[in-house]
Every structure is written in C-alpha cells, then in structure tokens.
Amino acid sequence: MTSAWYPRAWLTERGFDPDGDLGTSTLPSVPKRAPLYQAAQAGELSVCKWLHDHGATTVVQSASIQRGDSPLMVACSQGHLDVAKWLFSHGAEEDATRESFWTSY
C-alpha cells in the first residue's frame, strides 16, 4: 500500500509544488505537461487520485489537445489499465481527439 506522503514526494521530485501551482514544473528536464498527464504516463494511480482530490480535472476537451495526448490517452498507450479505468470512471472523455485524430481507443 502506498503511504500518504508518496504523491507529494513524487510531485516534489519532479519540480511541482504540491501546495502551490501544479501547472508547471520548476525543473528544466521535466516536460511542460500537467502533473496529471505525467502521473498517468508513469502509471501512478495514487498520484492521479491525489491530484484529483486537490482539484485536477480528468476532463480534457479535444480543442485543448493540440500537440499532445490527454491523461487517458497516455495511460492507454502505456498500458496502465488501472489508471485508464480510474480516469474514465472520473469523467475522462474516451472520445477526446487530438489534432491527428488519435483517441484513447
């Protein structure tokens, strides 16, 4: 079982401030992606849940996915079924489409 401090430590290691703006990492080596995307990509379900509990939204409109993927898309592409199921059950849109018309299914 993951301890309660883990999501905060995971975010801090990646340059995010768990008590502040979670939108941008302070580390130049971390891609400028939202932490929910990064957590989904890494298969970190406990971090996804923590972020959702602290205001991160799982709903990404197609218009906002320009040159990247949604958290649901990346969870699916990386084979993180538990994260994908959780995102979907919390409102992630399975039919959100990026500009290349790729979806999560």
C-alpha positions in Angstrom: 0.0 0.0 0.0 1.3 3.4 -0.9 1.8 5.7 2.0 0.0 9.1 2.2 3.2 11.1 1.7 4.1 9.4 -1.6 2.1 11.6 -4.0 3.6 14.8 -2.5 7.1 13.4 -2.7 6.5 12.2 -6.3 5.4 15.7 -7.3 8.2 17.4 -5.4 10.8 15.2 -7.1 9.5 16.4 -10.5 9.7 20.1 -9.5 6.0 20.6 -8.8 4.8 22.4 -5.7 2.1 20.3 -4.1 1.0 23.3 -2.1 1.1 25.8 -5.0 0.6 26.0 -8.7 0.8 22.4 -10.1 0.7 23.6 -13.7 4.4 23.9 -14.4 7.5 22.1 -13.1 10.5 24.2 -12.0 12.9 21.6 -13.4 14.1 22.1 -16.9 14.4 18.4 -17.5 10.6 17.8 -16.9 8.4 18.3 -19.9 5.9 21.2 -19.6 3.0 18.9 -19.1 0.4 18.9 -16.4 1.2 16.6 -13.5 -1.9 14.5 -14.0 -0.6 13.7 -17.5 2.8 12.8 -16.1 1.2 10.6 -13.3 -1.0 8.8 -15.9 2.0 8.3 -18.2 4.0 6.7 -15.3 1.1 4.6 -14.1 1.0 6.4 -10.7 -2.6 5.8 -9.7 -2.2 7.1 -6.2 -0.7 10.3 -7.6 -3.6 10.7 -10.0 -6.1 10.2 -7.2 -4.3 12.8 -5.0 -4.2 15.3 -7.8 -7.9 14.8 -8.5 -8.7 15.3 -4.8 -6.7 18.5 -5.0 -8.5 20.0 -8.0 -7.0 18.4 -11.1 -9.6 17.7 -13.7 -9.7 14.5 -15.7 -11.9 16.1 -18.4 -9.8 17.4 -21.4 -11.7 18.9 -24.3 -10.5 17.9 -27.8 -9.7 21.5 -28.6 -7.1 21.7 -25.8 -5.2 18.6 -27.1 -3.2 20.2 -29.8 0.2 18.6 -29.9 -0.1 16.0 -27.2 -2.4 13.5 -25.6 -4.8 13.6 -22.7 -4.0 11.7 -19.5 -6.4 9.0 -20.6 -4.8 8.6 -24.0 -1.3 8.3 -22.5 -2.4 5.9 -19.8 -3.9 3.7 -22.5 -0.9 3.9 -24.8 1.4 3.0 -21.9 -0.7 0.0 -20.9 -1.7 1.4 -17.5 -5.2 -0.2 -17.4 -5.8 0.7 -13.7 -5.1 4.3 -14.3 -7.1 4.4 -17.5 -10.1 2.8 -15.8 -9.9 5.2 -12.9 -9.6 8.3 -15.2 -12.6 7.1 -17.3 -14.7 6.5 -14.1 -13.9 10.0 -13.1 -15.1 11.7 -16.2 -12.2 11.5 -18.7 -13.6 11.6 -22.2 -12.7 8.4 -24.2 -13.6 10.2 -27.5 -11.4 13.3 -27.0 -9.4 13.6 -30.1 -6.1 15.3 -30.7 -5.3 17.1 -34.0 -4.1 13.9 -35.7 -7.5 12.3 -34.8 -6.0 9.8 -32.4 -8.2 8.9 -29.5 -7.8 6.7 -26.4 -9.4 3.7 -28.1 
